[in-house]
């Protein structure tokens, strides 16, 4: 399933570039490797490779469910930002999907906020993204504290 997910994601993102001009597929692959190296399940690893296909291509959740099953499709759906959804609201919805969704979002944020990526952006864009990603990390930390029985 993982190889099929990689192939599907590569085809879906074909021709797309990220903010720094690299092939977009590098991002989902880095996220996937992060999840794999953290001991992720097959479902989590496949969903990591596919995590942006619904949001950034014409792929549907139903198509993913047919090809990869309901668990992968649900996880990718939780990672997909809805039109008009505020960023913090999106992160809260995403991580409310449980431990797998939290692991995927943490891996996504780790890649998006890496110094190696951010330092290649103009200073104003870098500052804006650092603040955005920091707010997401704070949401995740709050969710983790509340699920561990701590205070929010």
N, C-alpha and C positions, 0 to 999 in steps of 0.2 A: 504493500500500500504506500509506503514512503517513496519509493522510486516513482510510482505513478503520480503521487502528489507533486513531486519535484518536476516531473515532465509536464504535468498540467499547468502548474504555476509558471514555468518557463515559457510555455506557449501563450498563456493568458497575458503575461507581462511583456511579451516580445515587442521590442521597439520603444518601450517606456524607459525614461531616464529619471534618476532621482535629482534632488536639489543641487547636487554637485556635479551632475552630468555623467554619472556612472550608470550602467544598465540597472534598472530598478530591481531585477531579480536578485541581485547581490544582497539586498536588504532581507527579503524573506529567507534566503538561504542562511544568512548569518543568524537570524532569529531561530531558525530551525536547528542549527548547530548548537546554539546556546541551550535550547530546550533539551536536545539530545545529551549534551555534556552534563546537564543538571539531572540526568536520570529520567527524563520524560518518557512517557508511554508511547507506543506506536501511534495511537490516536493523537496525542499532543504533538508529536513530531510532524505528522502529516498535516495537522491543522496549522502548525507554525509555518510550514512551507506555503500553505494556501491562505494565510491569514489576511492578505490584502486583496484577494481576487474578487470578492463580492463588492468591496468598497471602490476598487480602482479599475475594474474591467466590467464587461457585460455579463459576467458569470452570475448565476443565481444560486441562492441557497438550495433550491430544489434540485438543481443540477448536481451540486456537491453531494447532496443526500443520496441521489441515485448512484453516483459514481463511488463515493467514499463512505456512505452510511450516515445514520442520523447523529452519531456522536461527533464526528468530524464536522459535519454541516452545522450542528448547533454551536460548536466551539468557534468556528469561523464566523458564524452569524453574530455571536456575542462580541467578537473583535471588530465588527464592521460598524462604522459610524453612520448614523442615519442622517438624512438630509435635514438641515435646520437644527440638529442637535448640538447644544453647547458642549465644548470640550470636556469640562469637568463632569457634566451630566453623562456624557458618553463613557468616560472612565469609570464612573460609579456604576453604570449599568453593566459595563463589561466585566468588572471584577465581582459583581454580585452573582456571576455565573459559577462561582465556586473555585476550588483550588486549581483546577486545570486552567481556567480562564485567567486567574491571577498569575500563574506561572508564565502563560503566554504573554500577558500584558507586560509583566516585568521584563521578559526577554526582549520584547518589542521596544520598550522604553530604554533599556540598556543599550541597544544598538542605536536608536535614534539620538540618544543623548551622549554618545561616546565623543570624547574630546577629538579623536581622529576625524570624525565626521564634521563636528561643529566648527572646528578651527578652519575648515575650508570654506566657510560661509562668510559673507560680509558681516561686520561687527553688529549692525543693527538687527539683522536677521538672527544672528547667533544669540544675542541677548533675549530677543523675543521667544525663541525656541527654548532656551534654557529655563525661562520662567514658566512656559507652558509645560515642559516636562517635569519641572519641580512640583507644579501643582498636581500632576498625575501621581508622582511618587508619594505625595502627601495623602492623596485619596487612598492609595493602596495601603499605606501604613495605617491609616485610620481604620480601614476595613479589617486588616490583619489584627489590630489591637482589639477591635470589637468582637471578632470571631474567637479570639483567644481568651475572652472573658474579661478583658481590660476595659477601661473607659474610653469613650470616643471623644 
